[in-house]
Amino acid sequence: MFRETMKSASYLALALALLLFTPATHGFAPPLSSLPRPSALHLTPHIDALINIVLSPDVLDASSASETLLSLADPSTTAVEEATSAAADPTATSFLPSYSKASYYTTLALYLASFPGLWSQIKRSTKAKVKRKTYVSPGEKAAEGGKELRQQAGEIMAYMKANNYEVAEAGETITFRGLVARSTSQAFFLTFCTALGLASLALVLQIQFQDLVLPGIGNPNWFYLTLLSPYAGIYYWRSGDRVDDMKVKLSTNDDETLNEITVEGNDEEIDRMWRSLDLQEKGMVKVEGIF
């Protein structure tokens, strides 16, 4: 019994060795972990033949078993060779993504519709955003903290001079004119925003035109478009300093309990002015912060 078991074990070991060594190259087969799993259709005949050889009572010695196993280990028919050829075939492991074309092109259309906003931001960076707002403050005859119209005008005049504005026209409406210097931080901010916008555009083009081949260039790398972003900062910087006008008109109600200040000019400058002079926008209620 022990002898028969050893004989069967030796035949099985010989069969495994013949599967790992091929007579054409006498070398190791590729690691099995690097190969795709062969189908059961190709493996079943070889496994059945090996079992028949090991368990057959007609097999008397290892030489006859070797001849039979060598015929099975022909490189043109072995499962290892078939697996190797399958791994070498690029179409066997190709990945075909699936997605909703309607969703993709809808998203693409929305992106293309919003992209011109980047150019609009660069153009508007050299111009003031003009707005007109009306503020109120307690008048001369207010219950407490009232200011007469002349005092309110003096405070506004002092604020505008402190911010490098000069009186250009004096009358019912006072026009202040000032020079707004170009900002280095604004130039860098525009460059950064433009780089992000062009990088997103490059990503869209890279996905949309994957197989595009340009003559003399080959497959283009669309991310080189980000190299154009510094020109946004250069465009802003070359525009130089700009001249801003601020128009202020003062009036009071019949009871002289409320002063009205109508301001027209750069939105950012108006915002700084009402915070500095503690004004309240007309029609709004001032709510104190929690902290």
Secondary structure, DSSP 8 states (H G I E B T S, - for coil): -HHHHHHHHHHHHHHHHHHHB-TTT-SB---GGGS----HHHHHHHHHHHHHHHH-TT--SHHHHHHHHHHHT-TTT-HHHHHHHHHH-TTTS-------HHHHHHHHHHHHHHTHHHHHHHHHTTS--EEEEEEEEE-TTSSSS---HHHHHHHHHHHHHHTTEEEEE-SSEEEEEEEE---HHHHHHHHHHHHHHHHHHHHHHHHHTTT--BTTTBS--GGGGGGGTHHHHHHHHHT--EEEEEEEEEEE-TTSSEEEEEEEEEHHHHHHHHHHTT-EETT--------
